[in-house]
Amino acid sequence: MIGVIGCLLTECGIAIKQEMLSALSMHTLFPVDQEPPGIYAEYPALFYAIQLAIDTKLPVLYVHTKGAYNQIPKIPNVPGRKSFFDFMPPGAQPIDWQATVRKMWYHEFTTNVASYLRLVDTDNPTVACPYTGPGKATWQNGFIMNPAAANEIYKIFHYTNNRWWYEVMFNDTPQVQVIGVLMNHIANPLNDTRFDMFKSIWSFYKPNKQ
């Protein structure tokens, strides 16, 4: 399979890029680099992935250097409300979160990739990702889209300084079906269903192997 990695060229991002190229080496990957601070967010790499799917008429994997900018997500500390910190397995630290998300990607897009490819092997506009829900967010924003989905998102794809839009953009394409291989019920915006996603992602944590 072919794929695109969006790469933020910080020191951390370059290291993550090499990690990802190695971990996903079964695929032919095209890095799309961006100088820090990454003012265009995911726009350049996503645009390339969309165009690649249209031009090649093949499904395309999209991932990015998760953790290259924020190694620990900026989750609001709301008294009385849980966050992903509450679901850390023994030995894990908050800084392990982004690396654990990447480990989830590696498992899903190598060992379990056939499950995704079966779903997008259709003429219907379809995106397969690990986690989604009624709002069609591609949570953590790693996914595989087929050419039909790329043609639909191309019609509305644009640059915005709202980085969040790139994770929920398929909600603006009624024709595109987004299917979660691991979970299909994670609400958008996040409610308590997010706890299920946090638990699932942390299950990919491997101590001393980050």
Secondary structure, 3 states (H helix, E strand, C coil): CEEEEEEECCHHHHHHHHHHHHHCCCCEEEEEEECCCCCCCCHHHHHHHHHHHHHHCCCEEEEECCCCCCCCCCCCCCCCCCCHHHHCCCCCCHHHHHHHHHHHHHHHHHHCHHHHHHHHCCCCCEEEEEECCCCCCCHHHCEEECHHHHHHHHCCCCCCCCCCHHHHHHHHCCCCEEEEEEECCCCCCCCCCHHHHHHHHHCCCCCCCC
